[in-house]
Amino acid sequence: MFKIEEIDPVYYRKQTRKATLMVMAIFIIIGFITATMAVDWFGEYSSNHLVLNFIGAFVGLLITAGIVKVFFANKPWMKEAIYAWRLKRNLMYVSNALNNIKQAVEDNDPQAMKILRFYHLGLEQMHKLEDNNQALIDIVAEKRELEEKMQKQDLELNQIEFDFTWTEDYKSE
């Protein structure tokens, strides 16, 4: 179950920049080492060292991804970056079934309304965190219309929890 958390956008951007720089530094070091090693080890078998450098850098990227997943994912300095990734992932579950969910909302389906409300709240938070004010303006009318429908059915407007399995009924066949 994913839950939308309150995060200060300025703090979020500061922390994600810090996490990005740290992961980039690790990748640069590992990428240089693996690219150099690829040329050293396999250079005599290939005259195209550029391809070997790319292969070594790609291996470095995979190693860096593994290090981040295993060692850094639970560190406090990665909390905001991991949270944003999880939020985007859950928003994508809704996006994949969005047309069917919107149709179900038109048919006054309460579960679809809750899912769409979570989607609006999640999008709103993501746009605020990323300082994307134009995108916030784009969803205002749809958000208000949904709020009115939910109030008519006495549904809770604060839909900050989401389970991706809720979208299973709305996926296209």
FIKOLZA-1660 file (N, C-alpha, C; in steps of 0.1 Angstrom, whole numbers, plus 5000, padded with zeros to 4 digits):
% residues 173
   i   px   py   pz ch aa at
   1 5009 4988 5000  A  M  N
   1 5000 5000 5000  A  M CA
   1 5009 5012 5000  A  M  C
   2 5007 5021 4990  A  F  N
   2 5014 5034 4989  A  F CA
   2 5006 5045 4996  A  F  C
   3 5013 5054 5003  A  K  N
   3 5007 5065 5009  A  K CA
   3 5014 5078 5005  A  K  C
   4 5006 5088 5001  A  I  N
   4 5012 5101 4998  A  I CA
   4 5016 5107 5011  A  I  C
   5 5029 5112 5011  A  E  N
   5 5034 5119 5023  A  E CA
   5 5036 5134 5020  A  E  C
   6 5036 5141 5031  A  E  N
   6 5038 5156 5030  A  E CA
   6 5053 5158 5029  A  E  C
   7 5058 5164 5018  A  I  N
   7 5072 5167 5017  A  I CA
   7 5073 5182 5012  A  I  C
   8 5082 5190 5018  A  D  N
   8 5084 5203 5013  A  D CA
   8 5091 5203 5000  A  D  C
   9 5086 5209 4990  A  P  N
   9 5092 5209 4976  A  P CA
   9 5106 5214 4976  A  P  C
  10 5110 5224 4983  A  V  N
  10 5123 5229 4983  A  V CA
  10 5133 5219 4989  A  V  C
  11 5129 5213 5000  A  Y  N
  11 5137 5203 5007  A  Y CA
  11 5138 5191 4997  A  Y  C
  12 5127 5187 4991  A  Y  N
  12 5127 5176 4981  A  Y CA
  12 5138 5178 4970  A  Y  C
  13 5137 5190 4964  A  R  N
  13 5147 5192 4953  A  R CA
  13 5161 5192 4958  A  R  C
  14 5163 5198 4970  A  K  N
  14 5177 5198 4976  A  K CA
  14 5182 5183 4978  A  K  C
  15 5174 5175 4984  A  Q  N
  15 5177 5161 4987  A  Q CA
  15 5179 5153 4974  A  Q  C
  16 5171 5155 4965  A  T  N
  16 5172 5147 4952  A  T CA
  16 5184 5151 4944  A  T  C
  17 5188 5164 4945  A  R  N
  17 5200 5169 4938  A  R CA
  17 5212 5162 4945  A  R  C
  18 5212 5162 4958  A  K  N
  18 5223 5156 4966  A  K CA
  18 5224 5141 4962  A  K  C
  19 5213 5134 4962  A  A  N
  19 5213 5120 4959  A  A CA
  19 5218 5117 4945  A  A  C
  20 5213 5126 4936  A  T  N
  20 5217 5124 4922  A  T CA
  20 5232 5126 4920  A  T  C
  21 5238 5136 4927  A  L  N
  21 5252 5139 4926  A  L CA
  21 5260 5127 4931  A  L  C
  22 5256 5122 4943  A  M  N
  22 5263 5111 4949  A  M CA
  22 5263 5098 4940  A  M  C
  23 5251 5095 4934  A  V  N
  23 5250 5083 4925  A  V CA
  23 5258 5086 4912  A  V  C
  24 5258 5098 4907  A  M  N
  24 5265 5101 4895  A  M CA
  24 5280 5100 4898  A  M  C
  25 5285 5104 4909  A  A  N
  25 5299 5103 4913  A  A CA
  25 5303 5088 4913  A  A  C
  26 5295 5080 4919  A  I  N
  26 5298 5066 4920  A  I CA
  26 5298 5060 4906  A  I  C
  27 5288 5064 4898  A  F  N
  27 5288 5058 4884  A  F CA
  27 5300 5063 4876  A  F  C
  28 5304 5075 4878  A  I  N
  28 5316 5080 4870  A  I CA
  28 5328 5072 4874  A  I  C
  29 5330 5070 4886  A  I  N
  29 5342 5062 4891  A  I CA
  29 5341 5048 4886  A  I  C
  30 5330 5041 4888  A  I  N
  30 5328 5027 4884  A  I CA
  30 5328 5026 4869  A  I  C
  31 5322 5035 4862  A  G  N
  31 5321 5035 4848  A  G CA
  31 5335 5037 4841  A  G  C
  32 5343 5046 4847  A  F  N
  32 5357 5047 4841  A  F CA
  32 5365 5035 4844  A  F  C
  33 5364 5029 4855  A  I  N
  33 5371 5017 4858  A  I CA
  33 5367 5005 4849  A  I  C
  34 5354 5003 4848  A  T  N
  34 5349 4992 4840  A  T CA
  34 5352 4994 4825  A  T  C
  35 5351 5007 4820  A  A  N
  35 5354 5010 4806  A  A CA
  35 5369 5007 4803  A  A  C
  36 5378 5012 4812  A  T  N
  36 5392 5009 4811  A  T CA
  36 5395 4995 4811  A  T  C
  37 5389 4988 4821  A  M  N
  37 5391 4973 4822  A  M CA
  37 5387 4966 4809  A  M  C
  38 5376 4970 4803  A  A  N
  38 5371 4963 4791  A  A CA
  38 5381 4965 4780  A  A  C
  39 5386 4977 4779  A  V  N
  39 5396 4979 4768  A  V CA
  39 5409 4971 4771  A  V  C
  40 5413 4971 4783  A  D  N
  40 5425 4964 4787  A  D CA
  40 5424 4949 4785  A  D  C
  41 5412 4943 4789  A  W  N
  41 5410 4929 4788  A  W CA
  41 5407 4924 4774  A  W  C
  42 5399 4932 4767  A  F  N
  42 5394 4927 4754  A  F CA
  42 5399 4935 4742  A  F  C
  43 5408 4944 4745  A  G  N
  43 5414 4953 4734  A  G CA
  43 5421 4945 4723  A  G  C
  44 5428 4934 4727  A  E  N
  44 5435 4926 4717  A  E CA
  44 5426 4918 4708  A  E  C
  45 5414 4917 4712  A  Y  N
  45 5404 4909 4704  A  Y CA
  45 5396 4918 4695  A  Y  C
  46 5396 4931 4697  A  S  N
  46 5388 4941 4689  A  S CA
  46 5396 4953 4687  A  S  C
  47 5395 4958 4675  A  S  N
  47 5402 4971 4671  A  S CA
  47 5393 4983 4674  A  S  C
  48 5380 4980 4678  A  N  N
  48 5371 4991 4681  A  N CA
  48 5370 4993 4696  A  N  C
  49 5379 5002 4701  A  H  N
  49 5379 5005 4715  A  H CA
  49 5367 5013 4720  A  H  C
  50 5361 5020 4711  A  L  N
  50 5349 5028 4714  A  L CA
  50 5338 5019 4719  A  L  C
  51 5336 5008 4712  A  V  N
  51 5325 4999 4715  A  V CA
  51 5328 4992 4729  A  V  C
  52 5341 4989 4731  A  L  N
  52 5345 4983 4744  A  L CA
  52 5343 4993 4755  A  L  C
  53 5346 5006 4752  A  N  N
  53 5344 5016 4763  A  N CA
  53 5329 5017 4766  A  N  C
  54 5320 5017 4756  A  F  N
  54 5306 5017 4759  A  F CA
  54 5301 5005 4766  A  F  C
  55 5306 4993 4763  A  I  N
  55 5302 4981 4770  A  I CA
  55 5307 4982 4784  A  I  C
  56 5319 4986 4786  A  G  N
  56 5324 4988 4800  A  G CA
  56 5316 4998 4808  A  G  C
  57 5312 5009 4802  A  A  N
  57 5304 5019 4809  A  A CA
  57 5290 5013 4812  A  A  C
  58 5285 5005 4803  A  F  N
  58 5272 4999 4805  A  F CA
  58 5273 4989 4817  A  F  C
  59 5283 4982 4818  A  V  N
  59 5285 4973 4829  A  V CA
  59 5287 4981 4842  A  V  C
  60 5294 4992 4841  A  G  N
  60 5295 5001 4853  A  G CA
  60 5281 5007 4857  A  G  C
  61 5273 5009 4847  A  L  N
  61 5259 5014 4851  A  L CA
  61 5251 5003 4858  A  L  C
  62 5252 4991 4853  A  L  N
  62 5246 4980 4860  A  L CA
  62 5251 4978 4874  A  L  C
  63 5264 4979 4876  A  I  N
  63 5270 4977 4889  A  I CA
  63 5265 4988 4898  A  I  C
  64 5265 5001 4893  A  T  N
  64 5260 5012 4901  A  T CA
  64 5246 5010 4905  A  T  C
  65 5237 5006 4896  A  A  N
  65 5223 5003 4899  A  A CA
  65 5222 4993 4910  A  A  C
  66 5230 4982 4909  A  G  N
  66 5230 4972 4920  A  G CA
  66 5234 4978 4933  A  G  C
  67 5244 4986 4933  A  I  N
  67 5249 4992 4946  A  I CA
  67 5238 5001 4952  A  I  C
  68 5232 5009 4943  A  V  N
  68 5221 5018 4948  A  V CA
  68 5210 5010 4954  A  V  C
  69 5206 4999 4947  A  K  N
  69 5195 4991 4951  A  K CA
  69 5198 4984 4964  A  K  C
  70 5210 4978 4965  A  V  N
  70 5213 4970 4977  A  V CA
  70 5217 4978 4989  A  V  C
  71 5226 4988 4987  A  F  N
  71 5232 4995 4998  A  F CA
  71 5226 5009 5001  A  F  C
  72 5221 5016 4991  A  F  N
  72 5217 5030 4993  A  F CA
  72 5202 5032 4994  A  F  C
  73 5194 5023 4989  A  A  N
  73 5179 5025 4988  A  A CA
  73 5173 5028 5002  A  A  C
  74 5179 5024 5013  A  N  N
  74 5173 5026 5026  A  N CA
  74 5180 5037 5034  A  N  C
  75 5189 5044 5027  A  K  N
  75 5196 5055 5034  A  K CA
  75 5187 5067 5035  A  K  C
  76 5189 5075 5046  A  P  N
  76 5181 5087 5047  A  P CA
  76 5183 5097 5036  A  P  C
  77 5194 5098 5030  A  W  N
  77 5197 5108 5019  A  W CA
  77 5190 5103 5006  A  W  C
  78 5185 5091 5005  A  M  N
  78 5179 5086 4993  A  M CA
  78 5163 5086 4995  A  M  C
  79 5158 5089 5007  A  K  N
  79 5144 5088 5010  A  K CA
  79 5135 5095 5000  A  K  C
  80 5138 5107 4997  A  E  N
  80 5130 5115 4988  A  E CA
  80 5130 5110 4974  A  E  C
  81 5142 5106 4969  A  A  N
  81 5143 5101 4955  A  A CA
  81 5135 5088 4954  A  A  C
  82 5136 5079 4964  A  I  N
  82 5129 5066 4964  A  I CA
  82 5114 5069 4965  A  I  C
  83 5110 5078 4973  A  Y  N
  83 5096 5082 4974  A  Y CA
  83 5090 5087 4961  A  Y  C
  84 5098 5096 4954  A  A  N
  84 5093 5101 4941  A  A CA
  84 5092 5090 4931  A  A  C
  85 5101 5081 4931  A  W  N
  85 5101 5069 4922  A  W CA
  85 5089 5061 4925  A  W  C
  86 5086 5058 4937  A  R  N
  86 5074 5050 4941  A  R CA
  86 5061 5057 4937  A  R  C
  87 5061 5071 4939  A  L  N
  87 5049 5078 4936  A  L CA
  87 5046 5078 4921  A  L  C
  88 5057 5080 4913  A  K  N
  88 5055 5079 4899  A  K CA
  88 5051 5065 4894  A  K  C
  89 5056 5055 4900  A  R  N
  89 5053 5042 4897  A  R CA
  89 5038 5039 4899  A  R  C
  90 5033 5044 4911  A  N  N
  90 5019 5042 4914  A  N CA
  90 5010 5050 4905  A  N  C
  91 5014 5062 4901  A  L  N
  91 5007 5070 4892  A  L CA
  91 5006 5063 4878  A  L  C
  92 5017 5056 4875  A  M  N
  92 5017 5049 4862  A  M CA
  92 5007 5038 4862  A  M  C
  93 5005 5031 4873  A  Y  N
  93 4995 5021 4873  A  Y CA
  93 4981 5027 4870  A  Y  C
  94 4978 5038 4875  A  V  N
  94 4965 5045 4872  A  V CA
  94 4965 5049 4858  A  V  C
  95 4976 5055 4853  A  S  N
  95 4977 5060 4839  A  S CA
  95 4974 5049 4829  A  S  C
  96 4979 5037 4832  A  N  N
  96 4977 5026 4823  A  N CA
  96 4962 5022 4821  A  N  C
  97 4954 5025 4831  A  A  N
  97 4940 5022 4830  A  A CA
  97 4931 5035 4831  A  A  C
  98 4937 5046 4828  A  L  N
  98 4930 5059 4830  A  L CA
  98 4917 5061 4822  A  L  C
  99 4917 5057 4810  A  N  N
  99 4905 5058 4801  A  N CA
  99 4894 5050 4807  A  N  C
 100 4896 5038 4811  A  N  N
 100 4886 5030 4817  A  N CA
 100 4881 5035 4831  A  N  C
 101 4891 5040 4838  A  I  N
 101 4887 5046 4852  A  I CA
 101 4879 5058 4850  A  I  C
 102 4882 5067 4840  A  K  N
 102 4874 5079 4838  A  K CA
 102 4860 5075 4833  A  K  C
 103 4859 5065 4825  A  Q  N
 103 4846 5060 4821  A  Q CA
 103 4838 5055 4833  A  Q  C
 104 4844 5048 4841  A  A  N
 104 4837 5043 4853  A  A CA
 104 4833 5054 4862  A  A  C
 105 4841 5065 4863  A  V  N
 105 4837 5077 4871  A  V CA
 105 4825 5083 4865  A  V  C
 106 4824 5083 4852  A  E  N
 106 4812 5089 4845  A  E CA
 106 4800 5080 4849  A  E  C
 107 4802 5067 4851  A  D  N
 107 4791 5058 4855  A  D CA
 107 4789 5058 4870  A  D  C
 108 4795 5067 4877  A  N  N
 108 4794 5069 4892  A  N CA
 108 4799 5057 4900  A  N  C
 109 4810 5051 4895  A  D  N
 109 4816 5040 4903  A  D CA
 109 4825 5046 4914  A  D  C
 110 4821 5043 4927  A  P  N
 110 4829 5049 4938  A  P CA
 110 4843 5045 4939  A  P  C
 111 4847 5033 4935  A  Q  N
 111 4861 5029 4936  A  Q CA
 111 4869 5036 4925  A  Q  C
 112 4863 5038 4914  A  A  N
 112 4870 5045 4903  A  A CA
 112 4872 5060 4907  A  A  C
 113 4862 5065 4914  A  M  N
 113 4864 5079 4919  A  M CA
 113 4875 5080 4929  A  M  C
 114 4876 5071 4938  A  K  N
 114 4887 5071 4947  A  K CA
 114 4901 5069 4941  A  K  C
 115 4901 5061 4931  A  I  N
 115 4914 5059 4923  A  I CA
 115 4918 5072 4916  A  I  C
 116 4908 5078 4909  A  L  N
 116 4911 5090 4902  A  L CA
 116 4914 5102 4912  A  L  C
 117 4908 5102 4923  A  R  N
 117 4912 5112 4933  A  R CA
 117 4926 5110 4938  A  R  C
 118 4930 5098 4941  A  F  N
 118 4944 5095 4944  A  F CA
 118 4953 5100 4933  A  F  C
 119 4949 5097 4920  A  Y  N
 119 4957 5101 4909  A  Y CA
 119 4959 5116 4908  A  Y  C
 120 4948 5124 4910  A  H  N
 120 4949 5138 4910  A  H CA
 120 4958 5143 4922  A  H  C
 121 4956 5138 4934  A  L  N
 121 4964 5142 4945  A  L CA
 121 4979 5139 4943  A  L  C
 122 4982 5127 4937  A  G  N
 122 4995 5123 4934  A  G CA
 122 5002 5132 4924  A  G  C
 123 4994 5134 4913  A  L  N
 123 4999 5143 4902  A  L CA
 123 5002 5157 4908  A  L  C
 124 4993 5162 4916  A  E  N
 124 4994 5175 4921  A  E CA
 124 5007 5176 4930  A  E  C
 125 5009 5166 4938  A  Q  N
 125 5021 5166 4946  A  Q CA
 125 5034 5165 4937  A  Q  C
 126 5034 5156 4927  A  M  N
 126 5046 5154 4919  A  M CA
 126 5049 5167 4912  A  M  C
 127 5039 5174 4907  A  H  N
 127 5041 5187 4900  A  H CA
 127 5046 5198 4909  A  H  C
 128 5041 5198 4921  A  K  N
 128 5046 5207 4931  A  K CA
 128 5061 5204 4935  A  K  C
 129 5064 5191 4937  A  L  N
 129 5078 5187 4940  A  L CA
 129 5087 5191 4929  A  L  C
 130 5083 5189 4917  A  E  N
 130 5092 5192 4905  A  E CA
 130 5090 5207 4900  A  E  C
 131 5082 5215 4907  A  D  N
 131 5080 5229 4904  A  D CA
 131 5075 5231 4890  A  D  C
 132 5065 5222 4886  A  N  N
 132 5059 5223 4873  A  N CA
 132 5045 5229 4874  A  N  C
 133 5044 5242 4875  A  N  N
 133 5031 5249 4878  A  N CA
 133 5022 5248 4866  A  N  C
 134 5027 5248 4854  A  Q  N
 134 5018 5247 4843  A  Q CA
 134 5009 5234 4843  A  Q  C
 135 5016 5223 4846  A  A  N
 135 5008 5211 4846  A  A CA
 135 4998 5211 4857  A  A  C
 136 5000 5218 4868  A  L  N
 136 4990 5219 4879  A  L CA
 136 4977 5226 4874  A  L  C
 137 4979 5236 4865  A  I  N
 137 4967 5243 4860  A  I CA
 137 4959 5234 4851  A  I  C
 138 4965 5225 4844  A  D  N
 138 4958 5216 4835  A  D CA
 138 4948 5207 4841  A  D  C
 139 4950 5203 4854  A  I  N
 139 4941 5193 4860  A  I CA
 139 4931 5199 4869  A  I  C
 140 4931 5212 4871  A  V  N
 140 4922 5219 4880  A  V CA
 140 4907 5216 4878  A  V  C
 141 4903 5218 4865  A  A  N
 141 4889 5216 4862  A  A CA
 141 4884 5202 4864  A  A  C
 142 4892 5192 4860  A  E  N
 142 4889 5178 4861  A  E CA
 142 4888 5174 4876  A  E  C
 143 4898 5180 4884  A  K  N
 143 4898 5177 4898  A  K CA
 143 4886 5183 4905  A  K  C
 144 4882 5195 4902  A  R  N
 144 4870 5201 4908  A  R CA
 144 4857 5193 4905  A  R  C
 145 4856 5189 4893  A  E  N
 145 4844 5181 4888  A  E CA
 145 4844 5168 4896  A  E  C
 146 4855 5161 4898  A  L  N
 146 4855 5149 4905  A  L CA
 146 4852 5151 4920  A  L  C
 147 4857 5162 4926  A  E  N
 147 4854 5165 4940  A  E CA
 147 4839 5167 4942  A  E  C
 148 4832 5173 4933  A  E  N
 148 4818 5175 4934  A  E CA
 148 4810 5162 4933  A  E  C
 149 4814 5153 4924  A  K  N
 149 4808 5140 4923  A  K CA
 149 4810 5132 4936  A  K  C
 150 4822 5133 4941  A  M  N
 150 4825 5125 4953  A  M CA
 150 4817 5130 4965  A  M  C
 151 4816 5143 4966  A  Q  N
 151 4808 5149 4977  A  Q CA
 151 4793 5145 4976  A  Q  C
 152 4788 5144 4964  A  K  N
 152 4774 5140 4962  A  K CA
 152 4772 5126 4967  A  K  C
 153 4783 5117 4966  A  Q  N
 153 4782 5103 4971  A  Q CA
 153 4787 5102 4985  A  Q  C
 154 4791 5112 4992  A  D  N
 154 4796 5112 5005  A  D CA
 154 4809 5104 5006  A  D  C
 155 4818 5105 4996  A  L  N
 155 4830 5098 4996  A  L CA
 155 4841 5107 5002  A  L  C
 156 4851 5101 5009  A  E  N
 156 4862 5108 5015  A  E CA
 156 4871 5114 5004  A  E  C
 157 4874 5127 5005  A  L  N
 157 4882 5134 4995  A  L CA
 157 4897 5132 4997  A  L  C
 158 4901 5128 5009  A  N  N
 158 4915 5127 5012  A  N CA
 158 4920 5113 5009  A  N  C
 159 4920 5110 4996  A  Q  N
 159 4924 5096 4991  A  Q CA
 159 4939 5096 4989  A  Q  C
 160 4947 5094 5000  A  I  N
 160 4961 5095 4999  A  I CA
 160 4968 5081 4999  A  I  C
 161 4960 5070 5000  A  E  N
 161 4965 5057 5000  A  E CA
 161 4960 5050 4987  A  E  C
 162 4969 5041 4982  A  F  N
 162 4966 5035 4969  A  F CA
 162 4973 5021 4969  A  F  C
 163 4966 5011 4964  A  D  N
 163 4971 4998 4961  A  D CA
 163 4969 4995 4946  A  D  C
 164 4980 4992 4939  A  F  N
 164 4980 4991 4925  A  F CA
 164 4970 4980 4920  A  F  C
 165 4966 4971 4929  A  T  N
 165 4957 4960 4925  A  T CA
 165 4943 4966 4923  A  T  C
 166 4940 4978 4928  A  W  N
 166 4927 4984 4926  A  W CA
 166 4925 4987 4912  A  W  C
 167 4935 4988 4904  A  T  N
 167 4933 4991 4890  A  T CA
 167 4930 4979 4881  A  T  C
 168 4932 4967 4887  A  E  N
 168 4930 4955 4879  A  E CA
 168 4917 4954 4872  A  E  C
 169 4906 4959 4879  A  D  N
 169 4893 4958 4873  A  D CA
 169 4890 4967 4861  A  D  C
 170 4899 4977 4860  A  Y  N
 170 4897 4988 4850  A  Y CA
 170 4907 4986 4838  A  Y  C
 171 4915 4976 4838  A  K  N
 171 4925 4975 4827  A  K CA
 171 4918 4969 4814  A  K  C
 172 4922 4974 4803  A  S  N
 172 4917 4969 4790  A  S CA
 172 4921 4955 4787  A  S  C
 173 4912 4948 4781  A  E  N
 173 4915 4934 4778  A  E CA
 173 4923 4933 4765  A  E  C
% end
